[in-house]
Structure formats: C-alpha cells, structure tokens
C-alpha cells in the first residue's frame, strides 16, 4: 500500500508515542549541520505540520531565522521503523498557538517546562513539511511521500 500524507503522519504519531523524541537538524551560521534531541508532535486540525517548543533565546532559533530549512529524524526505540521529514520552520510567537501546542502535547513537553521556566519566553517551531521518507531497515522498506503545495498554516 502506497504511503499518503495522512498515513505517514499517522505513523509519525505512532513513533512519537513509542519514542517520545526526535532529532532536529538545522544549519548553523558557518553552514554546518547541527542536531539535537527535541520533543515534536503533530496537532489535530493542523495537517502537514510538525510542532515543537523551545526557548526564543536558543541557538536553534537564531539558526532558523537565518535558514529555516530543517530535517527531522524520528525512530522507534528498537530502530525497526524510522521516518525522516524535511520542511521549512516558521517561528511562531503567538500566545494562542503556544497554549494550543501545550494543551495537545502537554505530557510530553515536561522537559520544555523544566528547561524554559518562563513559558512566555518560548516560541513554537512549526515545521511545514515538504517530504518524508519512511524506512523499515530490517524489511528493506523505503517509501517517500511528497506533501502538497500551498498553505497549511496561518502562521507565516
């Protein structure tokens, strides 16, 4: 069965339920890749996007303001399923979106609350997905999905 945007995002949700975290890759000011663990999630009613919360003062926010292209890697704990997602990040400072993200992803975001004591100093990283590749390495499975063109977010 061929992957669709919806089926790939459903698999992303399954992986996040298992692993809780993913790796976000950005590009630093010298053009070098930088990776870090984060707690991303999808949100109902916001199809084709992946969300995370971080401090507005973090190095990744500076990097994303300079180059919004990112790659996410999310894998199962036993490494039998992996998804790689590419897209463009919007840095959103909207209080209502922050509240929505915290409400929908709250339990998994406890570390963000510990690290970023003041939620008012957090921003939402909204990754508008461009494509994704699903891997099952032990079964030699590799499936690519291209996400549709056009607006998926009102937070440009």
QUIGIHU-V431010 format. One record per backbone hydrogen bond with DSSP energy under -1.0 kcal/mol. CO is the residue of the C=O (numbers start at 1). NH is the residue of the N-H. If there is no record, write none. Layout:
# QUIGIHU-V431010
co/nh
CO/NH
CO/NH
This chain:
# QUIGIHU-V431010
co/nh
4/8
5/9
6/10
7/11
8/12
9/13
10/14
11/15
12/16
13/17
14/18
15/19
16/20
22/38
23/73
24/36
25/71
26/34
28/31
32/28
34/26
36/24
38/22
41/51
43/46
48/129
50/127
51/41
52/125
54/123
55/58
58/62
59/63
60/64
61/65
62/66
63/67
68/89
70/87
71/25
72/85
73/23
74/83
76/79
81/76
82/135
83/74
84/133
85/72
86/130
86/131
87/70
88/128
90/126
92/124
94/98
95/99
96/100
97/101
98/102
99/103
100/104
101/105
102/106
105/108
106/109
109/113
110/114
111/115
112/116
118/121
119/122
121/56
123/54
124/92
125/52
126/90
127/50
128/88
130/147
131/86
132/145
133/84
134/143
135/82
136/139
136/141
141/136
143/134
145/132
